[in-house]
Amino acid sequence: MDFVRSIHRFTVLPTLSGELAPLQKLAYNLWWTWEPEGVELFKRLDIDLWQQTRHNPVEMLGILQQTTLEKLVADEGFMSQLQRVSEKFRDYMGARTWFDRSCNGGKSLIAAYFSMEFGLHESLPTYSGGLGILAGDHLKSASDLGIPLVGIGLLYRQGYFRQYLNIEGWQQELYPENDFYNLPLRLERDESGEPVAVVLDMAGRTVTAHIWSVQVGRVPLYLLDTNLEGNAPEDREITAQLYGGDQEMRIRQEILLGVGGIRALHQLGITPNVCHMNEGHAAFLALERTRLLMEEHGLSFAEAMEAVRAGNIFTTHTPVDAGIDHFPPDLLERYLGRLYRSLGISREEFLGLGRINPRNLNETFCMAVLALKLANHANGVSQLHGEISRRMWKNLWPELPDEHIPITSVTNGVHTKTWLSNEMAGLLTRYLGSRWREDSTDPVLWKRVANIPDSELWRTHERCRERLVLFARRRLKDHLRQVGATAKEIAAAEEVLDPEALTIGFARRFATYKRGTLLFRDLARLERILGSSDRPVQIIFAGKAHPHDVEGKELIREIFQHSIGGRFRGKIVFIEDYDMAVARHLVQGVDVWLNTPRRPLEASGTSGMKVAFNGGLNMSVLDGWWPEGYRGNNGWAIGNGEVYDDVDYQNEVESRAIYDLLEKEIVPLFYDRGTDDIPRGWLSCIKASLQTLCPLFSTERMVQEYTQLCYLPAYGQWEKLSGDRLALAVDLTRWKGEMHRGWSQVRVTRLDAGATAEVPLGAAIPVTAEVSLGDILPDQVTVDLYCGVLDSRGNIVGGELLPLSHGGAVSDGLHRFAGKIEPHFCGRHGFMVRVMPRHPKIGPVYEQGLLAWG
Ligand SMILES: *Cc1c(COP(=O)(O)O)cnc(C)c1O
C-alpha cells in the first residue's frame, strides 16, 4: 500500500475575527518590522513566544491560545495600541510619496526587481548575506518612496542554513524546513481559487511553480516555489535551498528566476516596462521578455531585443570573475535549447550572447556578460567598484576609452528605519525633528546633530552597547547548553564582556578575502590591547561560512578557539547563527566596526553604514563604500588604499596598521574622559560621522538614484521604442543594418588644428576634420573631438567630447566638420576625432563595429 500518497492534506490558518482582525492584517505586511511601535505591539502578545518563533507574528497568532486572545481583547492598553499602530499603517499606505511629488513623467512606470535572495526579516530566511539584505532594503525604500515596483525571487523550503558551532568551534549546518503557512506569505490564486501556475520547460521536463507573495509596505514581492507534487523530484529541489546545489541546480534556479519570474508576472497581469537584475543570476529574464514580445507582435529577435534591452537594468556586485556564474555549452543546450530556438537564433548566436568575444569558442557562457549585453544600463555598487567593473569588462567595448565604458555606479545604502535602534531613532526625532523619517537625504538636516548634548548621545549609545553585551551573553549560554557544558561553565557566561568597555564588532560572511583573522597575526600585541585593566577592549564576532568553504570554516574555528582560550577569555565572543536579528544588535551596540577586506574585493559592504547611523565608528580598509565615506575626522582608514602583489605582506602591513590605530588613536580617544566620564573627542567623531554619512548611505538616496538615473530613463526609452507596436524598435533594427553595411567606408581622412606645438592657456584652437562617409549622410552621424591631457604613455586620460559641426561637402561622400578646442589645463594635450552613427529619433547610437576614430 502506498501509504504516503493516500494522505489527504489540509491547512489550518489562524483566523482572527472582530476586534483582533487588524492584528492579522498587520502581521501580513512587513511594514511592522521597521515601525518600532509595530514591533512593540507583537512583542507584547507574548514575549516568550516572540523569542521562540524568531520574531514571527504570523506563527505567534497561530499558536496563541483562545484564552490569551480573549485577554488581549479585554486589555484596553493593548487595544488602543493596536488601534494606534493600525492608523499609522493606514496613513503610511495612503500617504503621498516622493515618487508622487517628484516623478511626474513616470506615471506608468512598472519596475520589477529580480534577485536570488531577499533579506527582509529574520523570520523569513530567504537570504544569505549582503546581496539579499540590499535587495530587502531596496524594496523597503521603494515602498517608502512610493516607487511602482514589484520584487521577484524564489521561495526556499529550507532557506539558507542555520549555523551552530560544535565544541571545537567547527561550523555545523542545520536546514530547518520553513512552514510557508506560518510565514507572512499568501499563495496567489486565480478567480476560481486555484493557485496560479507558472509552467516552464527544464531540459525537456515540464515544471510547474506556484507564486507566493509577501507584502513589503506598498511593494509586493513574488516568490516562486517548485516543491509541488506533480514535479519531478529533481525539480522539486529547485527551491529547496539558497546557494545549496551544484552548477546544474544553479542553472535551474536561474531559469526559474529569470524565465519563470517573467512568466509569473505575465500570469499575474503585471507587465513591467523596466526590469532590474540584481546580479547576473537573473539575466535569463531578458530572453523570456524578448520571446514574449516576439510572440505578441510577430517580431524578429533583433527587433524585440532593441526594445527589451532599453528596459533592462543590470547591477553587478562582483569584482572578481570567480564570483560570477559561468555555464558550459552542453548544459545550456540541454536547458535553454528550446528557448533559444524559439527565439529564432542559432546555437552560436545564443552562446555568443554570454561571451565577451562571440567568436571565441573557448569562452564559457558568463551570466554577467549576458546581463551586460542585454541591459541598457549597468552599474557597480560603489564608485570604486564602478571603476573596477569598467576595467574588468572593458573588452566588451574594445573601441571605447576606459572612462566611456558604459558601466556607472550607484553606491549601496541601508534602510535606515530597519537598522536604527529605537533609542537612536527617538534621539534623532528629538533633535532633528521627525523629518528624517521621510527624507533622510538632506545634509542640512543632519547638521542639527551638533545640537544633541554629548551626555545624551553618549547615554543613548551606552544603552545599546549594554543591550548587545546582554544579548551576546544570552546567546553564549544557549551555545553552551547545546554543547553540554556544565552548570558552572554556563553560569560563567554571565561574566563575559564588559558593558562599559570599548567594543569592536566584526561580522560578515567568512570568505577568506574578508580576512576575519587579520587581528590575530600578533597575539602578544593583541593581548596587550585587549587586556589593559584601565582601558579594556573587547571584540564580538559573528558570521557564517558557505557550507563548502572549508577555509572559511577554519577561520571561524580559529576565532572560536581564541574566544575560549585563556588569554582572550571573556574579551572575545563569537555569536552563532548570524542573521538580521544578530546584525541589529551588533550594529546598534558596537563602538567600532572593523572591516578588513582585501582591496578591491569588497564591492561595497553595508554593515558599516548601519553602524554609522547608530552612532558607531568605522575602522576600515579603503575599499567598497569607505573611500566615499571617509573624511579624516569621522572614523579611521586602515592604510591608504595600497594593493600589494604579495598577499601575506599586505596582511602584515595592514594588521600592523590596525594595532597602531588601536593603540595610538582609538583606545586613547575612547578613554579620554572628562570629570563627567564623557569622551568628548569620541563624541565629536561620532557627530562628524552622523553628519557626513547619514545623508549619503541610505537606500532612500540609493533608490532615488536608481529611479532618476536608471528606471525613468529606461522607462522613457522603452516607451519610445515599444510604442506604436514597436515601430521605432523595428526601424532602429533596419537602420542599424544599413549602418553596418555602409560603415566600412567611414574614415577620418584628414585632421587639421590651427595651432603650433605650444599654445597659451585660454586660447581657442580651431579644428577641422575631413570625414569620408561613403553612402552615409552627414546628418546620420555625429562627429566629436575627444580631447584631453596625455599621460606618460601618450594616452588621453579623462578626456572630454566636443561636438564638431558639419561644414559642408568637400566632394562626393567626403565632408568637412569643424569646431574648436579650449584647453582648461596646462600640459601636453592630445585629441582624436570620433564618428558615431546618429539615428534621427534616438540620437547617437553606440554599437560595436559602428565607431570610427581618427
Ligand atoms: C548587513 C548584513 C550583511 C552585509 O554585510 P557586509 O559584509 O557589510 O556587506 C550580511 N548579513 C547580514 C545578516 C546583515 O545584516
The ligand as a MOL file (V3000), in Angstrom:
LIG
                    3D

  0  0  0     0  0            999 V3000
M  V30 BEGIN CTAB
M  V30 COUNTS 15 15 0 0 0
M  V30 BEGIN ATOM
M  V30 1 C 24.1240 43.9110 6.5940 0
M  V30 2 C 24.2500 42.4550 6.6120 0
M  V30 3 C 25.1420 41.8070 5.7500 0
M  V30 4 C 26.0050 42.5710 4.7790 0
M  V30 5 O 27.2920 42.6360 5.2520 0
M  V30 6 P 28.5040 43.3490 4.5050 0
M  V30 7 O 29.6070 42.3820 4.6420 0
M  V30 8 O 28.7750 44.6100 5.2160 0
M  V30 9 O 28.0760 43.5940 3.0990 0
M  V30 10 C 25.2230 40.4380 5.7990 0
M  V30 11 N 24.4550 39.7180 6.6550 0
M  V30 12 C 23.5910 40.3070 7.4940 0
M  V30 13 C 22.7740 39.4720 8.3990 0
M  V30 14 C 23.4600 41.6870 7.5020 0
M  V30 15 O 22.5860 42.2610 8.3120 0
M  V30 END ATOM
M  V30 BEGIN BOND
M  V30 1 1 1 2
M  V30 2 1 2 3
M  V30 3 2 2 14
M  V30 4 1 3 4
M  V30 5 2 3 10
M  V30 6 1 4 5
M  V30 7 1 5 6
M  V30 8 2 6 7
M  V30 9 1 6 8
M  V30 10 1 6 9
M  V30 11 1 10 11
M  V30 12 2 11 12
M  V30 13 1 12 13
M  V30 14 1 12 14
M  V30 15 1 14 15
M  V30 END BOND
M  V30 END CTAB
M  END
